[in-house]
Amino acid sequence: MRRIRIPALASAILVALMLPVSLMTPASAAAPTVDVRPLPLPVGDSPTVPYLHRPTSGSVSVVDPRTGMKTPVALVGDDLDEFTLLGRSGSGFVLRASNRNIDKIIRVQLDVAQRTLTDMYYADKARLSADGRYLLKIATLSSGGIQAQVRSATTGAVVARHTFKASTRPDPIDVSGTRVLLGAFNTPRTLVWDWKVGTVKTIASRAAYAGSFATNRLATYTKTPSSPDACSVVSTVTAPATTLWRGCTEAVASFSPDGARFATNAIEHQNHADVVRRRSLRGTLLTTYRNPNGLWMYAWETNTRILMRSHPSSGTPWLVRCEAADCERAWRAY
């Protein structure tokens, strides 16, 4: 980062180490709170994770920070199209595109024709597996059931599917081999569906909503998050009964790439989006970021550095980059 001043930070650490222990008061060690309204912040480098570039309503592309190349995205309807970047998949990118009655998952790749992976409908959910190989989709069936689908993120072909009762409200989180991690809300549960052997096992009495097999991290809800007494619990996938952190006003937005930290937004029943918190795996508060105009976690650039979607008092929102308490503008969002 151009404006994250490592020498100054190193000097501050050195000074702190030289202080007598008696001077290291709890107040001096408190986690900082940072105002991240973007316009007063300095402008830094572009994001180091893929992001959308939309200079005009009719011109959209995905920027690959590895190469600096822009992959064009064709409109699915007209210039009122809205796009959400789900992530990188091999040499391409997967997005959700919507416009009035249009709702699709598409794949774009340089020098390859844009492909529709699947059509979506109201309340259907979709996300990429952590390795980018699979598109995980929830499809509402005309019969009233809800089907969890594992699709190729390259072709959209269905690899596996399992139909649940509508009341189960399954939400697929990640894939490892033939195992799918899911949350369920009829009675809050975390499930592991193995499509090879055809089994669905309950591993926790809370509903999974974020996590990864690769980093062995899991975030679950004790109740539907809109419920006023719902809480959020962080654990591991392999030991979901062991609570590492529990909070009833925050929900995990994402875990860091190494799984050592997580960032939170307000849990749904708090009904606001103006604070992001960065915590250690066991919940120690590291930094609080706030913006009364709106603030959402966007992505981790490194194991410690985050991007947030931040609003000025008026005008176009920005992606704001923060390393601990040092923040800068990274890119205009849309």
Residue pairs with C-beta under 8 A, 6 or more apart in sequence:
1 44
1 45
1 305
1 321
1 323
1 328
2 44
2 45
2 328
3 42
3 44
3 326
3 328
4 44
4 305
4 323
4 326
4 328
5 326
9 324
9 326
16 24
31 284
31 285
31 286
31 287
31 288
32 287
32 288
32 324
32 325
33 287
33 288
33 289
33 290
34 287
34 288
34 289
34 290
34 322
34 325
34 327
35 290
35 291
36 289
36 290
36 291
36 295
36 308
36 310
36 320
36 322
36 327
37 291
37 293
37 310
37 311
37 312
37 313
38 310
38 311
38 312
38 317
38 318
38 320
38 329
39 312
39 313
41 320
41 327
41 328
41 329
42 328
42 329
43 328
43 329
44 321
44 328
44 329
44 330
45 330
46 63
46 65
46 330
46 331
47 63
47 65
47 299
47 301
47 307
47 319
47 321
47 330
47 331
48 65
48 301
48 302
49 65
49 299
49 300
49 301
49 307
50 62
50 63
50 64
50 65
50 85
50 87
50 88
50 93
51 62
51 63
51 65
51 85
51 319
51 331
52 60
52 61
52 62
52 63
52 73
52 83
52 85
52 333
52 334
53 60
53 61
53 62
53 63
53 70
54 60
54 61
54 83
54 334
57 79
57 80
58 75
58 79
60 72
60 73
60 75
60 81
60 83
61 70
61 71
61 72
61 73
62 70
62 71
62 73
62 85
62 93
62 95
62 108
63 69
63 70
64 70
64 71
64 93
69 110
71 92
71 93
71 108
71 109
71 110
72 108
73 83
73 95
73 97
73 106
73 108
73 114
74 108
74 114
75 81
75 99
76 97
76 99
76 102
76 104
76 106
76 116
77 99
77 100
77 102
78 99
80 99
80 100
81 97
81 98
81 99
81 102
82 97
82 98
82 99
83 95
83 96
83 97
84 95
84 96
85 93
85 94
85 95
86 93
86 94
86 95
86 96
86 105
86 126
86 127
86 128
86 135
87 93
87 94
87 128
87 132
88 94
88 132
89 107
89 128
89 132
89 133
89 153
89 154
90 132
90 133
90 153
90 154
91 109
91 110
92 107
92 108
92 109
92 112
92 154
93 107
93 108
93 109
94 105
94 106
94 107
94 117
94 128
94 132
94 135
94 153
95 105
95 106
95 107
95 108
96 103
96 104
96 105
96 106
96 120
96 126
97 103
97 104
97 105
97 106
98 104
98 120
103 119
103 120
103 121
103 122
103 124
104 116
104 117
104 118
104 119
104 120
105 116
105 117
105 118
105 119
105 120
105 126
105 135
105 137
105 156
106 114
106 115
106 116
106 117
107 114
107 115
107 117
107 153
107 154
107 156
108 114
115 155
115 156
116 156
117 135
117 151
117 152
117 153
117 155
117 156
118 126
118 135
118 137
118 151
118 156
120 126
120 137
121 139
121 140
122 140
123 140
124 137
124 138
124 139
124 140
125 137
125 138
125 171
125 172
126 135
126 136
126 137
126 138
127 135
127 136
127 172
127 173
128 134
128 135
128 136
128 153
129 135
129 136
129 153
129 174
129 175
130 174
130 175
130 212
130 213
130 214
130 215
131 175
131 214
132 153
133 152
133 153
133 175
134 150
134 151
134 152
134 153
134 159
134 175
135 150
135 151
135 152
135 153
135 156
136 148
136 149
136 150
136 151
136 172
136 173
136 174
136 175
136 180
137 148
137 149
137 151
137 172
138 146
138 147
138 148
138 149
138 170
138 171
138 172
139 146
139 147
139 149
140 146
140 166
141 147
141 163
144 166
145 163
145 164
145 165
145 166
146 163
146 164
146 165
146 166
146 168
146 169
146 170
147 161
147 162
147 163
147 164
148 161
148 162
148 163
148 164
148 170
148 172
148 180
148 182
148 193
149 158
149 160
149 161
150 158
150 159
150 160
150 161
150 172
150 175
150 180
150 195
151 157
151 158
151 159
152 159
159 195
160 178
160 180
160 195
162 193
162 195
162 200
164 170
164 184
165 186
167 186
168 184
168 185
168 186
169 184
169 185
169 186
170 182
170 183
170 184
170 191
171 182
171 183
171 184
171 185
171 207
171 208
171 209
172 180
172 181
172 182
173 180
173 181
173 182
173 183
173 208
173 209
173 210
173 211
173 212
174 180
174 181
174 211
174 212
174 213
174 214
175 181
175 213
176 213
176 214
177 196
178 194
178 195
178 196
178 197
179 192
179 193
179 194
179 213
180 192
180 193
180 194
180 195
181 190
181 191
181 192
181 208
181 211
181 213
181 218
181 237
182 190
182 191
182 192
182 193
182 208
183 189
183 190
183 191
183 207
183 208
183 209
183 220
183 221
184 190
184 191
184 207
185 207
185 224
187 205
188 205
188 206
188 207
188 220
188 221
188 222
188 223
188 224
189 202
189 204
189 205
189 206
189 207
190 202
190 203
190 204
190 206
190 207
190 208
190 218
190 220
190 240
191 200
191 201
191 202
191 203
191 208
192 200
192 201
192 203
193 199
193 200
194 200
194 201
203 237
203 240
204 218
204 220
204 235
204 240
204 241
206 220
206 221
206 222
206 233
206 240
207 220
207 221
207 224
208 218
208 219
208 220
209 219
209 220
209 221
209 225
209 251
209 252
210 217
210 218
210 219
210 252
210 253
210 254
210 255
211 217
211 218
211 219
211 237
211 255
212 237
212 255
212 259
213 237
215 255
215 257
215 258
215 259
216 236
216 237
216 238
216 259
217 234
217 236
217 237
217 255
217 259
217 262
217 281
218 234
218 235
218 236
218 237
218 240
219 232
219 233
219 234
219 251
219 252
219 255
219 262
220 232
220 233
220 235
220 240
221 230
221 231
221 232
221 233
221 251
222 230
222 231
222 232
222 233
223 229
223 230
223 231
224 230
225 232
225 251
225 267
225 268
225 269
226 268
226 269
227 269
228 269
229 248
230 248
230 267
230 268
230 269
231 246
231 247
231 248
231 267
232 246
232 247
232 248
232 250
232 251
232 252
232 264
232 267
233 243
233 245
233 246
234 243
234 244
234 245
234 246
234 252
234 262
234 281
234 283
235 241
235 242
235 243
235 244
236 242
236 244
244 281
244 282
244 283
245 279
245 281
245 282
245 283
246 283
247 264
247 267
247 283
248 267
249 266
249 267
249 270
250 264
250 265
250 266
250 267
250 277
251 264
251 265
251 266
251 267
251 268
252 262
252 263
252 264
253 262
253 263
253 264
253 265
253 276
253 296
253 297
254 262
254 263
254 297
254 299
254 300
255 261
255 262
256 262
256 263
256 300
256 303
256 304
257 300
257 302
257 303
258 303
259 281
260 280
260 281
260 303
261 278
261 279
261 280
261 281
261 286
261 303
261 304
262 278
262 279
262 281
263 276
263 277
263 278
263 279
263 297
263 300
263 306
264 276
264 277
264 279
264 297
265 273
265 275
265 276
265 296
265 297
266 272
266 273
266 274
266 275
273 294
273 295
273 296
274 290
274 291
274 292
274 293
274 294
274 295
275 288
275 289
275 290
275 295
276 288
276 289
276 290
276 295
276 296
276 297
276 306
276 308
277 285
277 286
277 287
277 288
277 289
278 285
278 286
278 287
278 288
278 289
278 306
279 285
279 286
280 286
286 324
287 322
287 324
287 325
289 295
289 308
289 322
289 327
291 310
291 311
293 310
293 311
293 312
293 313
294 309
294 310
294 311
294 317
295 308
295 309
295 310
295 311
296 308
296 309
297 306
297 308
297 309
298 306
298 307
298 308
298 309
298 319
298 333
299 306
299 307
300 306
300 307
301 307
301 321
304 323
304 324
305 321
305 322
305 323
306 321
306 322
307 319
307 320
307 321
307 330
308 319
308 320
308 322
309 317
309 318
309 319
309 320
309 333
310 317
310 318
310 319
310 320
311 317
311 318
312 318
316 332
316 333
316 334
317 332
317 333
317 334
318 329
318 330
318 331
318 332
318 333
319 329
319 330
319 331
319 332
319 333
320 327
320 328
320 329
320 330
321 327
321 328
321 329
321 330
322 328
